[in-house]
Amino acid sequence: MLDLTSDAVDLTGVLVDVRSESGDERVLADLVEAGLRELDHLTVHRDGDAVVARTDLGRDRRIVVAGHIDTVPIVDNVPSRVEDGRIYGCGSTDMKAGVAVQLRLAQLVTEPVHDVTYVFYDNEEVDASRNGLARLSRNHPEWLAGDFAILMEPTDGMIEGGCQGTMRVAVAAYGKRAHSARSWMGENAVHKAGEIIDRLRAYTPREPVVEGLQFHEGLNAVFIEGGVAGNVIPDECAVEVNYRFAPDLSVEEAEAHLREVFDGFEVTVVDAAAPARPGLEAPSAAAFVDAVGEGRARAKLGWTDVSFFSGLGVPAVNYGPGDPMLAHTRDEYAETAKIADAEERMLAWLRG
């Protein structure tokens, strides 16, 4: 059993010590479910390795507090340890510190000013087709319904509104195969792909302001593939490009932009995920920024699962005690003071 009465730092350590790499969350999901079922003020549901716990007090508004329980692969960074005001271990910052705060809130706040739904889900760190939150949105969208959602992703204690969209495309150049001893008989596709790289070098990313928050886009080559053999002029070369785009664009508009940038080349969409607008004008979101963020928020420069809530029509923000710059690193850690601060701020807000 998880001891939900222990403080958030100790609970973070326990969560880190339970291995829960993506696809292997069952043990931790079982522990989370068992701990939550001990709380009489919550109704608990389970779907696969996702656990949802809800208050049902008939409040005017419902708040969703969500976090993923999986981690990237462990790399000699378990068990956890506490040193110099930091708790180290795989997933400590991304995002078991945030999950620990969620569990503490679930245990402590029996009479919240808003009804609360706590969502603990699996498979966030892998491809979107396996994402537990996406599965919940398909199987049980009513479990995710709310007026406002907080995703406790690592933000270093700052409120981050919305998220960028992401798209990967393969930009292909074609030539004519020939023997390298007679290269003039062919057309080198790798050389032609140089123009794709030139366009990327010359590209100036947008920095649009969306609902008062400034985003910074990025367009970058992430893979290149081409070549047949050491004595053959290649007839195909593809550059895979990642576009991180601001939430004033839809997925369709982002694709149209990339086709314009790479006009004259074949462009194939490999993967795409929609952005989320900040939505900070929603009453619950504005109150959260004022109370928890002291009136300050910044743009989320990356993609997170707030996109799923946005797709359900629920305004959502990112807020968590971990440092996003430390996520997925060997020496990942979370500052113990920021874990305690996040718990204190969230408790005060939910209690009114």
N, C-alpha and C positions, 0 to 999 in steps of 0.2 A: 504493500500500500504506500502511496505517496502521502506524506504528512503535510497537508495543506495549511496547517497552523504554524509551520516553521517559517522563518523569514525568507524573503524573496531571493536573497543571495544564496542561502543554504539550499533552497529549492532549485535554484539554477544549477548548482553543483550536482544534485541528485539527477536532474534531467540530463545533464551532459554525460553522466556516467552510464546512462541507459543508451546503448547503441541504437541509433534510429536513422541509419543512412536510407536514402530514398529507395522505397520498395521493401524496406525491412523495418517498418514502424510498428508492427503488430504488438510487440511487448510494451512499448511506451504508450500506445493507444489504449491497451488494456488497463495500464496503471492509471492513466488519466480518467478513463471511464469509471473505474472502480472508485477513485477518489471523489469524483463529482457525484456519483450515486449516493454517497454518504451524506450529501447536503440536501436537507428536506425542502429547501426553498427553490430547488431547481428541478426541471423536467429534463431528462437526459435522453438523447437519441444517438444512434450509431449507424454509420453507413461505411462499410469497408473499414478502413483504418482512420476514418474521420469521426470525431465526437462533437456533438452539439448539445449545449446545456442552456436552458432558457428560464427566465423568471416569467410568471404570468400573473401580474398584479393589476392588470387593467389600466396601466398608465397611458397617457395621451400619446407618448412617443416611445419608439423602440430603438435602442442603440445596439449595434453589432460590434463585438470586439473579437478580432480574428487573428490567428497566427498558425504557422505551419510547424509541425513537430519533426520534420525530417531534416537531415543535414547532408552536406557533401561527404564524400568518403573520408573516413578517419585516416590520419597520417601521423601516427605516434603522438597524438595529442588528446588522449584519454588514458587515465582518469583525469578529472578536473583538479585544479589546485588554486589556492588563493595566496597571492603574494603582492605586497605593496599596494593594497587597495584595488587589486584586479583579480578577477576570476578567469582563469585560463581553461581552454578545452574546446574541442570540436563542437561548433554550434553555439558556443557561449554568447557570441554577439549576434549570430544569424541562425536562429533567433530564440534560443532557449531562455535567455534573460527575459525577453518579452513574454514568452509563454509562461514563465514563472510568475510574472506580474499578473497575467490573465488569471492564473489559478488562484492567486492570493485574492484578487478582486472577487472571483466567484465564491470563495469561502467567506470573505469578510462582509460583503455588501448584501445583506439580506433584505433591505428595504430601499432599493435605489429610487432616485427621483424619476428615472425613466425605466421602463422594462429593458432588460439586457439579454442579449443572446451571445454566448461565448462559443466560438468556433475554433476547433483544433483539428487541422487537416493534414493530409499526407501528400507526398510527391510534388512538392513545390519546386525542388531543385533540379528537376528533370524536364523533359519536353512537355509541352502544354497538353498533349493528348492524354497524359497520365495524371494531370493535376487534380488533386482531391477536391479543391474548391470548385473547379469546373464541373466535376462529377456531381457534387452536391447541387450545383445550380441547375443541372439537368434532371437529377432524380428527385430532389426535394427543394425546389426554389422557395417554398413557403418557409423553410427553416432559416433562410437567409434574408427574409423580408425585414425591412427596417426603414427608419427615417434618416439614419446616418450610420456610417461604419468607420471603425478605426482598425487599421491593419498594423499590428505591432512589429513591423519590420524595423531593422536598425536605422535610426536617424540621428543618433548621438544626442537624443533628447530634444530635437527640434521637430516642429510640425512641418511635414512636407506635403504639399497639396498636389493632387492628381498624379499622373505619371506620363512619361514619354511612350509613344508607340515604338515598336521595333519591326523591321522588315529586312529579310535577307533575300537578295536576288543574285542569280548567276548571269553575268554579262559575258556573252560568248563572241569570240572572233574566229573566223574560218579562213583557211588558206587552201593550199594544194600540196599534197604529199609528193616528195621527191627524194632521191638519194642525195645525201649531204655533199658528196663529191661533185654533184651537178646541181647545186642549189638554185641556180638561175632557172632551172626547169620547173621549180615549184614556187609556192607562196608561203612564207613563214607566218603561221597564225600567232605564234608567241610574239613576234615582232609587231604584228598588227595590234595585239593586246596592249602594246605600249601606249596607244592613244587612250585606252581606258584608264590606265594609271595616270596619264597626263591630265585627264579631265578631273580625276580625284584630287590631284595635287593643286589644281587651279580652283577647286570648288571652295566657296565661302559659305560656311554653315549659317543658317538663320539663328537669330537670338530673339524670338518674338516674346512679347508680354501677353500672357493669357490670364484673364481675370485677375490682373494685378501681380502675377508672379512671372518672373523672367526665366524662360527656358533656353537651353543652349543645345542646338541640334548637332549631329555628327554624321558624316558619311565617310566610311573607311573600307578599304579592302581587308578581308580577313582570311581568305584562302586564294590560291591560284593553282590551276591544274592544267597541264599541257605537256606534250611530248610523247614520242612513240618509242624511239630507240636512239642510241648514240650516233647512228649514221643515217637518220631519217629526218627530213624537214617536216616539222609537225603541221598537220592540217586543221587542228582544233586547239583552242585555248580558252579557258573560262576563268574569269575573275569573280569570286564571290564577294559581294559588297553588303555591308550592314548599314542600314539607315536608322538612326534614332531620331524620331520626329516629334515635334511639339503637339500638344493635344488640340490645337486649332485645325489640324488636318485629320481627315478620316483615313482609314487604310486604303480606300480607293484613290483618294487624292494623293497619298504618299506614293502609291504605285505609278500614277500618272506622272508625277514629278520625276521619278527615276527613269521612266521611259523617255522623258524629255531630255534629261541630263545625258543619257546614253543613246540618243537618237542615232540610228545607223547601225546599231548593234542589236543582236538578239538578246532580249531580257526575259528571264524566267523567274517567277517568284518561288522561292524555296520555303520560306516561312514568314509568318506575319502575326502580330498581336496588336490589338487596338490600344490606343492611349486612353487616358481618362482626364477629363477636365477637372480643375481644382474643386469646383462646387462649394467654395467657402462662403457663398452668399446664403446658403441654406441655414435656417435658424439654428439648428443643432450644431452645425459645423462652425458657425460664427461664435456661438457660445463656447464651444470647445477651444477655439483659438484664443479667445479672450481669457478663459479661465486657466487653461493648461499651458498655452503657449505665450501667455502674457501679451497677447495681441500680435504676435509675430509668426509668420509662416514663410516658407520658401518653396520653390518648385522642386519636385522629385525628378532628378536627372537620371532616369533609368526607368525600367518597366517593373511594375509590381502587380500583385493581384487586386489592387484597387480597380483595375480595369474590369474585372468580373462584376464587382459591385456596381460600377458605372453602367455596365450593360444591363443590369437589373433595375436601373433607375434609382440606385441608392448612392447619394453623395458619400465620398470616402476620402480619408487622409491616411498618411503613414505617420506613425509615432511610436518610437521605441527607444529603450535605453542603450542599445548596442551601437557601435561605431561602424558604419557601412564600409569604411576604408579597410577594416580588419576582417571583413567577411571572407571566408574560404581560405584564409591564410593558415600556415602551420602554427604560428604563434597567436592565433585568435584569442581575444580576451574581451571582457566587458568590465567597465569600471563599476565597482560595488556601490559607490556613492550615487551613480546615475541610475542604477537599478532601484535603489531605495527612493530616489527622488521621483522616478516615474510612478512607482507604486503610490507614493504620498499624493502626487498631483491627481492621479486617476481616482483614487479613493475619495478625495475631496470633491471632485467633479461629480462622480456618480452618486454621492451622498447629498449633493446640493449644498 
